[in-house]
Amino acid sequence: MCIVDSYCKRCGREIGEFEQWQTNCPKCEDEEYHFDAISCAGIYKEPLRNLILQFKLADKTALLPTLSDFTQKALSRSSFVGEIDYFVPVPMHWTREFHRGFNQSHLIAKKLNFPNAKINNDLVRTRRTKTQTAVTIAERKKNLLNAFAVRHNHTFSGKKICLIDDVKTTGATLNECAKVLKEAGAVKVFAFVLAVAGQGK
Ligand SMILES: [Zn+2]
């Protein structure tokens, strides 16, 4: 299934249907997050994995209605849906976006229908990073250091923000984005991803 409720609301990892964790699951208790909560459509496995890969790598924008529908449904069920001022797509470096022709997270954000939440693109990627899948966990954090910034005329101060991305693996990208947004004055930063990978500790 692609829309699940049985996941940890702090890290997004799958938990048993009858397990209830108040704040975090045992797998994320030692992890530090700058985002306050996470919502996801599912786990990074078939059939969702293949849909995301096709959407992202093969420019199959025909999948946009399906994936934005998953996003709309999952966010509607999240604890923070009523609080979002801005949707902020996790930015790609412009050279990569130019090459691909689109930022898939931005396309999804544009399809969402939550009347009080607007799209805000004032979080930017300041330098091109190595593809995250090609580096180790330790390298990921270093790789992302100072990779994001906010535009000087941003309006993030005092706002509640929901980041949008396709896949959470270690959470390093979301973490770095959330950190930058909070430094810019955001009071809450939530995260939405289509799928959560990295189910191990
Ligand atoms: Zn957790």
Boltz pocket constraint, residues with backbone or C-beta under 6 A from the ligand:
constraints:
  - pocket:
      binder: B
      contacts: [[A, 8], [A, 9], [A, 10], [A, 11], [A, 12], [A, 13], [A, 24], [A, 25], [A, 26], [A, 27], [A, 28], [A, 29]]
      max_distance: 6.0
